[in-house]
Amino acid sequence: QQFQIHSSQELQAHYYKKEFDKMIAMEAEAVAAQTTDEGRSDVYYWIGVAYNEKIEGSANAEYVKNQAVSAFRKVTAGRNVEGAKAAIAALTAPAK
C-alpha cells in the first residue's frame, strides 16, 4: 500500500510542531492527492485548524478567520464534520 503524499497524518504532524504556514502551503497538493471525499474533508479540516491557530496575533485576523471558515465549510464527509461545524459556529458567533 502506497502512502498518500500530504495525507492528513502529515498535516497533523506539522500541527503538533506548530508549523501552520507549512500546513497551509500544502493545501492544494494535499487535496489533489486525496481520492475520496473523506480524504479531502480531512485535509480541509486540518487547513481550517491551521488558519484558526493563526488568527490570534495576526495583523489581518479577519482575513485569516475567513480562510479558516472557508476551509471548515469544505469538510463534508468523515469523522471531522461535527468538529468543523462547531468551529464554524465558534468563528462566526457574534462578539460578546
TORLO-560905 format. One line per field, with one value per residue (C-alpha): chain; x, y, z; residue number from 1. Coordinates in pm, 1 decimal. Each point is the difference from the previous one (the first is absolute). Example, Ala and Ser with C-alpha at 12.3 -4.5 7.8 and 13.67 -1.06 7.14 Angstrom:
TORLO-560905
cadena <- [A  A]
px <- [1230.0  137.0]
py <- [-450.0  344.0]
pz <- [780.0  -66.0]
num <- [1  2]
END
This chain:
TORLO-560905
cadena <- [A  A  A  A  A  A  A  A  A  A  A  A  A  A  A  A  A  A  A  A  A  A  A  A  A  A  A  A  A  A  A  A  A  A  A  A  A  A  A  A  A  A  A  A  A  A  A  A  A  A  A  A  A  A  A  A  A  A  A  A  A  A  A  A  A  A  A  A  A  A  A  A  A  A  A  A  A  A  A  A  A  A  A  A  A  A  A  A  A  A  A  A  A  A  A  A]
px <- [0.0  143.3  -17.1  -177.1  214.2  -114.0  -252.1  -195.3  249.4  280.2  -204.4  -55.5  373.6  58.3  -281.0  166.7  321.4  -205.2  106.6  -326.3  145.8  136.0  -345.0  -164.4  262.8  -73.7  -374.9  -32.6  236.8  -146.6  -355.8  104.3  167.1  -323.8  -223.6  -310.4  -231.5  99.1  369.7  -57.1  -218.6  274.1  248.1  -238.8  -64.1  370.6  41.0  -284.2  173.1  324.1  -172.4  -188.1  330.7  133.5  -291.2  122.9  279.8  -52.2  21.3  -279.8  -211.5  -330.0  149.2  159.7  -328.6  -184.2  256.0  -56.6  -378.3  36.6  212.4  -231.6  -299.8  166.7  -7.1  -293.2  87.2  169.3  74.8  72.6  -337.6  -135.6  328.7  -1.8  -360.8  90.5  303.0  -212.6  -254.4  272.6  173.1  -318.6  -166.8  -70.8  257.9  -117.9]
py <- [0.0  332.9  282.3  304.7  308.3  275.3  -205.4  131.0  -181.0  210.1  314.3  -111.0  -48.1  360.4  112.8  -154.0  181.9  322.8  26.0  161.2  179.1  -332.4  -154.8  282.3  -13.9  -371.8  48.2  -26.7  -295.1  -175.2  33.2  -117.5  -307.8  -121.4  -246.2  18.6  269.1  -107.7  42.5  347.1  91.9  -106.5  223.0  296.6  -56.0  22.8  304.8  163.1  -89.8  156.3  327.0  -2.4  -23.0  300.0  236.1  120.8  249.1  25.6  346.0  -108.6  -203.7  43.2  -137.7  -292.5  -74.2  2.3  -243.7  -231.6  12.7  -60.8  -310.5  -134.7  42.0  -241.6  -278.5  -204.9  -361.0  -207.5  31.3  374.4  130.2  75.5  156.7  222.5  105.8  87.9  199.2  193.6  78.0  124.4  206.5  162.2  63.7  366.8  163.3  37.6]
pz <- [0.0  -105.9  253.9  -141.3  -32.4  233.3  187.4  293.3  225.0  -146.9  60.1  360.2  45.5  -110.2  230.5  305.8  -97.8  -34.4  -367.3  -110.7  -302.9  -130.7  40.2  -194.3  -274.7  -46.9  -54.2  -379.0  -34.2  304.0  -131.5  -346.5  150.0  159.7  -181.9  220.5  134.7  349.9  -81.8  -144.7  297.5  242.4  -181.7  3.8  370.4  81.3  -225.6  193.3  324.9  -126.1  -93.4  331.7  185.9  -192.5  80.1  336.6  -44.6  -374.3  -153.2  -233.2  242.6  -186.2  -323.8  183.9  179.2  -334.5  -142.1  297.6  -45.6  -373.9  60.1  270.3  -233.8  -244.6  260.5  -130.3  82.0  264.3  366.7  7.3  -122.5  348.2  109.2  -307.4  66.9  359.4  -117.3  -250.5  272.1  232.8  -269.8  -126.8  337.4  70.8  223.8  358.2]
num <- [1  2  3  4  5  6  7  8  9  10  11  12  13  14  15  16  17  18  19  20  21  22  23  24  25  26  27  28  29  30  31  32  33  34  35  36  37  38  39  40  41  42  43  44  45  46  47  48  49  50  51  52  53  54  55  56  57  58  59  60  61  62  63  64  65  66  67  68  69  70  71  72  73  74  75  76  77  78  79  80  81  82  83  84  85  86  87  88  89  90  91  92  93  94  95  96]
END
